[in-house]
């Protein structure tokens, strides 16, 4: 009986320790640019991205609500949600992956890590590989990255009438300030 109580206490201690090793944000910035240079900018920003990083394993999970992307042009935002992203049917974009060889002890300056994972948009999964920069500053983990995807990876069809205005590769950039989850 005494051994069982000790095992339960030990398990609770491990769970508490595991929780302290996660960093997160609900105000991460995810931005994309999808326009050709000579035309009106097709770009939007989402400042309510949720991201979690397990510093013990390097595992990363990110969730972004598609309808939360803000455009300068309201009509462009409406077309994005209704005609391209079907955000009423597919409200979230999700990324799950891992930072290769990640260790919090390696964060002496702006360090880069290889990120491998799966991006899911409109229910379609695509493997993503990119470099992520992580820096520890004022008890925060500052995470930045840039990568590109093709609209067709996710079944996004660009009508021929606007095809020349939309870039072949969509440039995505992220900036997250992660705080320790307690």
Beta strands, then each sheet from edge to edge (+ up, - down):
strand 1: 22-35
strand 2: 43-54
strand 3: 59-65
strand 4: 92-99
strand 5: 111-121
strand 6: 124-137
strand 7: 140-149
strand 8: 166-180
sheet 1: 1+ 2- 3+ 4- 5+ 6- 7+ 8- 1+
end
